[in-house]
């Protein structure tokens, strides 16, 4: 006879589906980040193909660009990402996570259409800008939504899939680039992103609004129903409901509330008004959380990961005898596999511990890479690069996307995530734009990795002193309450 007792098994197929559809946004982020890497020479008319003969099409086979023009086409993506990150948080807080997620897919569809059909630089720039807006917004909203639907004991595990799917996107586009950088077929690489946007838009039809957001906006009965569906019919959800910041006594659910496919109207004012971006940074209540998250996001980029992801071919071409496209694919595979393997770590050993282990390892391997390149030690350089990427996947890859939703209450998550992702996009732009210049200014030969090693040391010290542990903490008040008492002792 089947038991009717409540169960604590909360990882359901429906939860997996929600996480998958939501993380198609981060996948697109990684996809667009690397989509121009392999076919660059073909797109800019420097080569007609990297494999076979070009194919005929009504569109031009390439768009003539010099280095600075191609740099503008590439970097405009980060400008769009910054804009999307700044807008997404307040929109997700006011109108709901589901509304914001659906809005990102529009940019993910329109951007690739413009890119694919581009016959000149301005249209290609417009497409990259639109794709960047969608990517920046999805990286803000996606982690918030996942954190609010994931079981409390597995938030770190599911939160890590933001970085996992980003790596999947990078691997996917670089693999396509290896096979499709030929004549006009490079346009297929750009078009695939549009189909991914359509897939996510269709998938979101079965995605409900976040139960936490519903509860915060005085929709507790519907929030309970949504959470029960996510956890399973027999799951015990009382403990989670008790932790909601704004919940009202159970009341009959209206006919409109029965539908999980329609987002809430948003006409009912929330019990606790949403926090604006400006208020979040000026308020002593939220400022420590913003400083902590922003510092981790800056550390993610200023320790040099994108110098490997974006410039590994030119950096290591004389050390590792292989083709440039295959090398970038191999690094992407490694990053993905290690990110997957390490995804349970934030929940097992803690977010802060993962960050400190990660940044320490990256600092050490930056120094080893500097020595390997300077003394032309091929084996040491190769091992240092692999360990560098591995250490990034342990903590600095996934953890920053988890923290914003755990260091503040739901009313300030959007604003905090926007500050965090804005910092991340700016830091990404700085590294991508100035790494080659600084490397040349230092005379090359790996000296720039001493700079990254020093940055790892500085940022690691800051994280040790200023970033609290969130593992096992039920709310932001618990995180900062304990931390505050400890600091005032």
ROGUMAR-279947 format. One record per residue (C-alpha): x, y, z; residue number from 1. Coordinates in steps of 0.02 Angstrom, whole numbers. Each point is the difference from the previous one (the first is absolute). Last residue first. Example, Ala and Ser with C-alpha at 12.3 -4.5 7.8 and 13.67 -1.06 7.14 Angstrom:
BEGIN
east:north:up:pos
684:-53:357:2 .
-69:-172:33:1 .
This chain:
BEGIN
east:north:up:pos
1611:2104:951:489 .
-70:116:-134:488 .
66:-101:-146:487 .
-69:-165:66:486 .
-169:76:34:485 .
-6:67:-177:484 .
50:-167:-77:483 .
-135:-90:98:482 .
-130:127:-51:481 .
69:12:-176:480 .
-32:-182:-45:479 .
-155:-21:108:478 .
-78:157:-70:477 .
39:-61:-176:476 .
-103:-156:33:475 .
8:-185:43:474 .
189:-14:14:473 .
67:-174:-35:472 .
134:62:-120:471 .
3:190:-4:470 .
180:30:56:469 .
47:183:17:468 .
103:101:-126:467 .
101:142:78:466 .
158:-71:81:465 .
40:-154:-103:464 .
-72:77:-159:463 .
115:151:19:462 .
151:-110:28:461 .
-41:-103:-155:460 .
-18:160:-101:459 .
174:57:45:458 .
83:-169:-27:457 .
-92:-35:-162:456 .
46:174:-62:455 .
182:-38:35:454 .
-10:-161:-101:453 .
-87:92:-141:452 .
141:127:-7:451 .
129:-140:3:450 .
-99:-71:-145:449 .
40:156:-100:448 .
182:-53:-5:447 .
-40:-149:-111:446 .
134:31:-132:445 .
-83:163:-56:444 .
100:161:10:443 .
-100:79:140:442 .
-79:124:-120:441 .
-45:-142:-118:440 .
-95:-93:137:439 .
-81:162:55:438 .
-65:32:-176:437 .
-57:-179:-28:436 .
-92:-3:169:435 .
-79:172:-26:434 .
-163:-33:-92:433 .
-46:-173:63:432 .
54:36:179:431 .
-88:169:10:430 .
-157:-65:-87:429 .
-13:-147:120:428 .
22:118:148:427 .
-141:109:-65:426 .
-112:-151:-28:425 .
35:-69:174:424 .
-29:166:86:423 .
-167:17:-89:422 .
-37:-179:50:421 .
25:36:184:420 .
-93:166:0:419 .
-146:-81:-92:418 .
0:-148:118:417 .
-11:118:148:416 .
-145:98:-76:415 .
-97:-158:-41:414 .
33:-83:167:413 .
-56:151:100:412 .
-182:-44:41:411 .
42:-185:6:410 .
114:26:151:409 .
188:21:-17:408 .
157:-109:10:407 .
-75:-160:-72:406 .
-67:62:-168:405 .
159:94:-39:404 .
113:-147:49:403 .
-47:-133:-126:402 .
68:79:-159:401 .
167:34:85:400 .
14:-186:48:399 .
4:-79:-174:398 .
166:50:-82:397 .
98:73:146:396 .
-22:-161:97:395 .
66:-167:-63:394 .
-14:44:-185:393 .
136:133:15:392 .
115:-128:79:391 .
-20:-116:-150:390 .
35:141:-123:389 .
164:41:89:388 .
40:-185:17:387 .
-11:-22:-189:386 .
101:157:-34:385 .
133:-47:128:384 .
16:-175:-73:383 .
30:69:-175:382 .
124:130:60:381 .
97:-127:104:380 .
9:-120:-147:379 .
56:134:-122:378 .
136:80:107:377 .
44:151:-108:376 .
89:87:146:375 .
-117:150:-3:374 .
-152:-103:-51:373 .
21:-127:139:372 .
44:129:131:371 .
-154:105:-37:370 .
-105:-158:-5:369 .
65:-52:171:368 .
-41:172:71:367 .
-175:-7:-74:366 .
-13:-177:68:365 .
27:60:179:364 .
-125:143:-19:363 .
-130:-113:-80:362 .
17:-126:140:361 .
-21:133:134:360 .
-150:73:-92:359 .
-87:-167:-8:358 .
36:-57:177:357 .
-60:168:68:356 .
-158:-1:-105:355 .
-43:-179:44:354 .
23:38:185:353 .
-115:151:-15:352 .
-138:-100:-83:351 .
2:-144:123:350 .
78:-173:15:349 .
-143:-112:-56:348 .
-126:119:-77:347 .
131:98:-96:346 .
86:-165:-50:345 .
-146:-83:-91:344 .
42:86:-167:343 .
182:-59:2:342 .
-18:-142:-125:341 .
-109:105:-116:340 .
121:148:5:339 .
143:-122:-30:338 .
-83:-70:-155:337 .
-48:169:-71:336 .
171:80:23:335 .
86:-150:-76:334 .
-113:0:-151:333 .
26:187:-24:332 .
190:-21:7:331 .
-10:-137:-132:330 .
-112:105:-113:329 .
120:147:10:328 .
146:-113:-47:327 .
-95:-79:-144:326 .
-32:171:-77:325 .
182:55:18:324 .
75:-154:-79:323 .
127:-96:101:322 .
184:13:51:321 .
-15:60:181:320 .
137:125:45:319 .
8:114:-153:318 .
-188:13:-10:317 .
-18:29:187:316 .
-43:185:13:315 .
-70:21:-175:314 .
-120:-144:26:313 .
-35:33:184:312 .
-64:176:-36:311 .
-187:-8:35:310 .
-21:-140:126:309 .
173:18:75:308 .
2:190:18:307 .
-181:-21:47:306 .
49:-89:161:305 .
120:136:55:304 .
-16:29:187:303 .
-82:166:-43:302 .
-156:-86:-69:301 .
-65:-104:146:300 .
77:123:123:299 .
-114:136:-69:298 .
-151:-111:29:297 .
59:-42:176:296 .
25:184:41:295 .
-172:42:-68:294 .
-82:-133:108:293 .
84:58:162:292 .
-23:186:-34:291 .
-183:-31:-41:290 .
-26:-100:159:289 .
85:133:107:288 .
-108:136:-82:287 .
-168:-83:37:286 .
-38:58:176:285 .
113:154:-5:284 .
-112:63:-142:283 .
88:101:-135:282 .
38:-146:-116:281 .
-174:-76:13:280 .
-89:167:-10:279 .
82:39:-167:278 .
-44:-169:-76:277 .
-178:10:63:276 .
-68:-107:141:275 .
-169:-81:-25:274 .
-138:50:120:273 .
-35:-117:147:272 .
-182:-54:5:271 .
-4:3:-187:270 .
-128:108:-90:269 .
-137:-96:-89:268 .
-1:49:-184:267 .
139:-123:-40:266 .
-117:-100:-111:265 .
72:-167:49:264 .
78:-103:-140:263 .
-112:-120:-95:262 .
55:-180:-25:261 .
-33:-60:176:260 .
-186:19:-24:259 .
-102:-31:157:258 .
27:179:55:257 .
-130:61:-123:256 .
-132:-116:74:255 .
32:65:174:254 .
98:-93:133:253 .
-88:-4:168:252 .
104:80:138:251 .
153:-63:94:250 .
67:126:125:249 .
120:128:-75:248 .
181:-17:-44:247 .
132:133:-17:246 .
180:-42:39:245 .
-19:-184:-46:244 .
90:-111:126:243 .
-163:-77:64:242 .
-42:-54:-177:241 .
164:-93:-13:240 .
-32:-94:162:239 .
-177:-43:-52:238 .
51:-77:-167:237 .
-13:-185:43:236 .
0:-91:-167:235 .
-144:-116:-44:234 .
-61:89:-158:233 .
175:41:-64:232 .
124:139:37:231 .
-40:107:-153:230 .
-188:-29:11:229 .
0:36:186:228 .
98:160:-30:227 .
-126:60:-128:226 .
-148:-38:114:225 .
81:87:148:224 .
38:153:-106:223 .
-180:3:-60:222 .
-61:5:180:221 .
135:126:50:220 .
-35:129:-135:219 .
41:150:109:218 .
138:67:-113:217 .
142:-76:103:216 .
-89:-167:-8:215 .
-10:9:-190:214 .
184:48:-11:213 .
48:-149:109:212 .
-111:-116:-102:211 .
92:51:-159:210 .
-122:17:-144:209 .
-43:-160:-92:208 .
91:-79:-149:207 .
-101:-99:-127:206 .
-9:138:-131:205 .
184:33:38:204 .
46:-146:-113:203 .
-69:89:-153:202 .
105:155:34:201 .
152:-109:38:200 .
-14:-91:-166:199 .
-23:163:-95:198 .
159:69:79:197 .
94:-159:-44:196 .
-59:19:-180:195 .
72:176:0:194 .
167:-64:64:193 .
7:-123:-144:192 .
-6:147:-122:191 .
170:67:55:190 .
89:-165:-32:189 .
-97:-20:-162:188 .
72:167:-57:187 .
173:-79:3:186 .
-63:-102:-147:185 .
39:147:-114:184 .
172:-63:-54:183 .
59:-127:128:182 .
15:17:188:181 .
-135:-132:25:180 .
94:-148:74:179 .
114:84:127:178 .
-126:138:32:177 .
-134:-128:43:176 .
117:-71:133:175 .
39:175:63:174 .
-186:39:10:173 .
-42:-156:99:172 .
149:10:117:171 .
-39:180:47:170 .
-184:-40:23:169 .
38:-152:107:168 .
117:108:104:167 .
-141:123:32:166 .
-109:-150:40:165 .
118:-56:136:164 .
20:177:67:163 .
-187:20:27:162 .
-5:-183:51:161 .
94:45:159:160 .
-161:70:73:159 .
-73:-175:-3:158 .
137:-69:110:157 .
12:155:110:156 .
-186:2:30:155 .
0:-184:48:154 .
-48:-1:185:153 .
-124:142:-22:152 .
-89:-93:-142:151 .
11:101:-161:150 .
-146:111:-54:149 .
61:167:68:148 .
184:-29:-40:147 .
-46:-48:-177:146 .
-101:159:-25:145 .
137:114:65:144 .
135:-92:-100:143 .
-101:24:-161:142 .
-47:182:26:141 .
173:80:-2:140 .
87:-113:-126:139 .
-155:10:-107:138 .
3:191:-3:137 .
181:10:-56:136 .
-28:-131:-134:135 .
-156:82:-70:134 .
83:171:-6:133 .
154:-79:-80:132 .
-103:-80:-138:131 .
-74:170:-39:130 .
172:80:-8:129 .
71:-140:-107:128 .
-143:19:-123:127 .
21:188:-8:126 .
188:-20:-29:125 .
-32:-120:-144:124 .
-124:124:-74:123 .
128:141:14:122 .
143:-107:-74:121 .
-80:-47:-165:120 .
-94:-143:-83:119 .
-82:-61:160:118 .
-133:-133:-23:117 .
69:-118:132:116 .
43:138:122:115 .
-170:85:-14:114 .
-92:-164:24:113 .
120:-47:142:112 .
-49:158:96:111 .
-188:-13:-30:110 .
-17:-174:76:109 .
109:17:155:108 .
-71:175:25:107 .
-176:-71:5:106 .
61:-140:113:105 .
52:125:133:104 .
-180:62:18:103 .
-62:-173:46:102 .
125:-10:143:101 .
-49:173:62:100 .
-186:-44:3:99 .
39:-162:91:98 .
107:84:133:97 .
-139:122:47:96 .
-60:173:-47:95 .
80:108:135:94 .
150:-104:55:93 .
36:-75:-170:92 .
-11:172:-80:91 .
115:77:132:90 .
130:-137:-28:89 .
-11:-9:-189:88 .
40:181:-43:87 .
179:10:63:86 .
47:-173:-62:85 .
-74:33:-172:84 .
98:162:-19:83 .
162:-85:54:82 .
-31:-144:-119:81 .
-32:120:-143:80 .
165:86:35:79 .
84:-171:13:78 .
-65:-47:-173:77 .
67:164:-69:76 .
172:-75:37:75 .
1:-122:-146:74 .
-64:117:-135:73 .
114:137:65:72 .
150:-116:-4:71 .
-45:-50:-177:70 .
6:183:-47:69 .
167:24:87:68 .
77:-151:-86:67 .
-57:46:-175:66 .
-166:-55:-70:65 .
-64:-59:-168:64 .
-166:-94:23:63 .
3:-176:-69:62 .
-88:-119:-118:61 .
-123:134:-51:60 .
-182:-56:9:59 .
-82:-82:-150:58 .
93:-160:37:57 .
131:-113:-79:56 .
113:-112:103:55 .
185:21:31:54 .
122:-143:-31:53 .
62:-100:149:52 .
84:15:168:51 .
49:170:72:50 .
-94:94:-135:49 .
0:160:-100:48 .
137:80:104:47 .
34:180:54:46 .
-177:48:-52:45 .
-50:58:177:44 .
-126:-140:24:43 .
123:-133:-59:42 .
141:55:115:41 .
-117:14:149:40 .
-83:-169:-27:39 .
74:-83:157:38 .
-26:141:126:37 .
-158:86:-64:36 .
-122:-111:98:35 .
99:6:163:34 .
-100:120:109:33 .
-158:-34:-101:32 .
-2:-182:54:31 .
51:35:180:30 .
-146:119:26:29 .
-115:-114:-100:28 .
37:-141:123:27 .
-33:124:141:26 .
-175:25:-75:25 .
-28:-186:-31:24 .
23:-8:187:23 .
-184:37:33:22 .
-61:-140:-112:21 .
116:-127:83:20 .
-37:57:178:19 .
-188:-10:-31:18 .
16:-174:-78:17 .
104:-63:146:16 .
-132:65:120:15 .
-136:-89:-100:14 .
99:-162:5:13 .
-3:14:191:12 .
141:37:123:11 .
-99:24:161:10 .
7:-167:90:9 .
-52:53:175:8 .
-153:-112:4:7 .
-168:29:81:6 .
-84:-159:66:5 .
-131:-76:-113:4 .
88:-167:-14:3 .
-48:-119:-138:2 .
-70:-169:51:1 .
